[in-house]
Amino acid sequence: MNQRTIDLIKQNEGFSATVYLCPAGFHTIGYGHNCDAHSDLNAYINRTISPAEADDLLLTDISDVEK
């Protein structure tokens, strides 16, 4: 995945430093990281993440999908 595509994902998803319930009903954080699908909601439910942490989550999520 190239940087232009990553930037497009970030632009469309938007950034959230805290967990929120997305319109589809999933607990989400960062740039669209689905906490429910990754079973890591408890790791993020009561904390704030930085944009750098959100970048790491996004890159991991992209890597998982690319595989």
Biotite code that builds the C-alpha atoms (Angstrom):
import biotite.structure as struc

atoms = struc.array([
    struc.Atom([0.000, 0.000, 0.000], chain_id="A", res_id=1, res_name="MET", atom_name="CA", element="C"),
    struc.Atom([1.426, 3.369, -0.893], chain_id="A", res_id=2, res_name="ASN", atom_name="CA", element="C"),
    struc.Atom([1.383, 6.572, 1.142], chain_id="A", res_id=3, res_name="GLN", atom_name="CA", element="C"),
    struc.Atom([-1.238, 8.205, -1.052], chain_id="A", res_id=4, res_name="ARG", atom_name="CA", element="C"),
    struc.Atom([-3.677, 5.387, -0.295], chain_id="A", res_id=5, res_name="THR", atom_name="CA", element="C"),
    struc.Atom([-2.902, 5.542, 3.428], chain_id="A", res_id=6, res_name="ILE", atom_name="CA", element="C"),
    struc.Atom([-3.510, 9.302, 3.392], chain_id="A", res_id=7, res_name="ASP", atom_name="CA", element="C"),
    struc.Atom([-6.844, 8.727, 1.626], chain_id="A", res_id=8, res_name="LEU", atom_name="CA", element="C"),
    struc.Atom([-7.913, 6.211, 4.276], chain_id="A", res_id=9, res_name="ILE", atom_name="CA", element="C"),
    struc.Atom([-6.934, 8.631, 7.053], chain_id="A", res_id=10, res_name="LYS", atom_name="CA", element="C"),
    struc.Atom([-8.800, 11.487, 5.393], chain_id="A", res_id=11, res_name="GLN", atom_name="CA", element="C"),
    struc.Atom([-11.973, 9.454, 4.943], chain_id="A", res_id=12, res_name="ASN", atom_name="CA", element="C"),
    struc.Atom([-11.908, 7.784, 8.364], chain_id="A", res_id=13, res_name="GLU", atom_name="CA", element="C"),
    struc.Atom([-10.899, 10.853, 10.365], chain_id="A", res_id=14, res_name="GLY", atom_name="CA", element="C"),
    struc.Atom([-9.006, 10.640, 13.652], chain_id="A", res_id=15, res_name="PHE", atom_name="CA", element="C"),
    struc.Atom([-10.460, 9.890, 17.066], chain_id="A", res_id=16, res_name="SER", atom_name="CA", element="C"),
    struc.Atom([-8.178, 9.752, 20.104], chain_id="A", res_id=17, res_name="ALA", atom_name="CA", element="C"),
    struc.Atom([-10.870, 7.964, 22.106], chain_id="A", res_id=18, res_name="THR", atom_name="CA", element="C"),
    struc.Atom([-13.168, 5.017, 21.465], chain_id="A", res_id=19, res_name="VAL", atom_name="CA", element="C"),
    struc.Atom([-16.489, 5.856, 19.838], chain_id="A", res_id=20, res_name="TYR", atom_name="CA", element="C"),
    struc.Atom([-19.353, 3.831, 18.429], chain_id="A", res_id=21, res_name="LEU", atom_name="CA", element="C"),
    struc.Atom([-19.255, 4.121, 14.627], chain_id="A", res_id=22, res_name="CYS", atom_name="CA", element="C"),
    struc.Atom([-22.479, 4.260, 12.552], chain_id="A", res_id=23, res_name="PRO", atom_name="CA", element="C"),
    struc.Atom([-22.175, 0.497, 11.922], chain_id="A", res_id=24, res_name="ALA", atom_name="CA", element="C"),
    struc.Atom([-22.238, -0.098, 15.687], chain_id="A", res_id=25, res_name="GLY", atom_name="CA", element="C"),
    struc.Atom([-18.576, -1.019, 16.219], chain_id="A", res_id=26, res_name="PHE", atom_name="CA", element="C"),
    struc.Atom([-16.257, 0.389, 18.886], chain_id="A", res_id=27, res_name="HIS", atom_name="CA", element="C"),
    struc.Atom([-13.652, 2.299, 16.910], chain_id="A", res_id=28, res_name="THR", atom_name="CA", element="C"),
    struc.Atom([-10.510, 4.340, 17.648], chain_id="A", res_id=29, res_name="ILE", atom_name="CA", element="C"),
    struc.Atom([-7.761, 6.093, 15.737], chain_id="A", res_id=30, res_name="GLY", atom_name="CA", element="C"),
    struc.Atom([-8.247, 6.012, 11.961], chain_id="A", res_id=31, res_name="TYR", atom_name="CA", element="C"),
    struc.Atom([-11.013, 3.415, 11.850], chain_id="A", res_id=32, res_name="GLY", atom_name="CA", element="C"),
    struc.Atom([-9.479, 0.674, 13.995], chain_id="A", res_id=33, res_name="HIS", atom_name="CA", element="C"),
    struc.Atom([-12.333, -1.712, 14.847], chain_id="A", res_id=34, res_name="ASN", atom_name="CA", element="C"),
    struc.Atom([-11.736, -2.700, 18.481], chain_id="A", res_id=35, res_name="CYS", atom_name="CA", element="C"),
    struc.Atom([-14.536, -5.268, 18.399], chain_id="A", res_id=36, res_name="ASP", atom_name="CA", element="C"),
    struc.Atom([-13.042, -7.162, 15.438], chain_id="A", res_id=37, res_name="ALA", atom_name="CA", element="C"),
    struc.Atom([-9.619, -7.200, 17.091], chain_id="A", res_id=38, res_name="HIS", atom_name="CA", element="C"),
    struc.Atom([-10.927, -8.042, 20.587], chain_id="A", res_id=39, res_name="SER", atom_name="CA", element="C"),
    struc.Atom([-8.873, -5.196, 22.053], chain_id="A", res_id=40, res_name="ASP", atom_name="CA", element="C"),
    struc.Atom([-11.614, -2.868, 23.297], chain_id="A", res_id=41, res_name="LEU", atom_name="CA", element="C"),
    struc.Atom([-10.443, -3.200, 26.913], chain_id="A", res_id=42, res_name="ASN", atom_name="CA", element="C"),
    struc.Atom([-7.001, -1.925, 25.912], chain_id="A", res_id=43, res_name="ALA", atom_name="CA", element="C"),
    struc.Atom([-8.459, 1.355, 24.606], chain_id="A", res_id=44, res_name="TYR", atom_name="CA", element="C"),
    struc.Atom([-11.811, 1.945, 26.334], chain_id="A", res_id=45, res_name="ILE", atom_name="CA", element="C"),
    struc.Atom([-10.534, 4.279, 29.066], chain_id="A", res_id=46, res_name="ASN", atom_name="CA", element="C"),
    struc.Atom([-7.569, 5.931, 27.399], chain_id="A", res_id=47, res_name="ARG", atom_name="CA", element="C"),
    struc.Atom([-6.555, 8.403, 24.751], chain_id="A", res_id=48, res_name="THR", atom_name="CA", element="C"),
    struc.Atom([-4.195, 7.521, 21.915], chain_id="A", res_id=49, res_name="ILE", atom_name="CA", element="C"),
    struc.Atom([-1.894, 9.809, 19.971], chain_id="A", res_id=50, res_name="SER", atom_name="CA", element="C"),
    struc.Atom([-1.920, 10.223, 16.191], chain_id="A", res_id=51, res_name="PRO", atom_name="CA", element="C"),
    struc.Atom([1.327, 8.217, 16.114], chain_id="A", res_id=52, res_name="ALA", atom_name="CA", element="C"),
    struc.Atom([-0.363, 5.317, 17.936], chain_id="A", res_id=53, res_name="GLU", atom_name="CA", element="C"),
    struc.Atom([-3.292, 5.563, 15.518], chain_id="A", res_id=54, res_name="ALA", atom_name="CA", element="C"),
    struc.Atom([-0.821, 5.405, 12.604], chain_id="A", res_id=55, res_name="ASP", atom_name="CA", element="C"),
    struc.Atom([0.634, 2.200, 14.054], chain_id="A", res_id=56, res_name="ASP", atom_name="CA", element="C"),
    struc.Atom([-2.830, 0.662, 14.404], chain_id="A", res_id=57, res_name="LEU", atom_name="CA", element="C"),
    struc.Atom([-3.727, 1.655, 10.859], chain_id="A", res_id=58, res_name="LEU", atom_name="CA", element="C"),
    struc.Atom([-0.536, 0.205, 9.402], chain_id="A", res_id=59, res_name="LEU", atom_name="CA", element="C"),
    struc.Atom([-1.082, -3.036, 11.318], chain_id="A", res_id=60, res_name="THR", atom_name="CA", element="C"),
    struc.Atom([-4.696, -3.235, 10.124], chain_id="A", res_id=61, res_name="ASP", atom_name="CA", element="C"),
    struc.Atom([-3.597, -2.606, 6.527], chain_id="A", res_id=62, res_name="ILE", atom_name="CA", element="C"),
    struc.Atom([-0.882, -5.247, 6.813], chain_id="A", res_id=63, res_name="SER", atom_name="CA", element="C"),
    struc.Atom([-3.400, -7.788, 8.094], chain_id="A", res_id=64, res_name="ASP", atom_name="CA", element="C"),
    struc.Atom([-5.712, -7.104, 5.154], chain_id="A", res_id=65, res_name="VAL", atom_name="CA", element="C"),
    struc.Atom([-2.893, -7.217, 2.611], chain_id="A", res_id=66, res_name="GLU", atom_name="CA", element="C"),
    struc.Atom([-1.930, -10.716, 3.762], chain_id="A", res_id=67, res_name="LYS", atom_name="CA", element="C"),
])
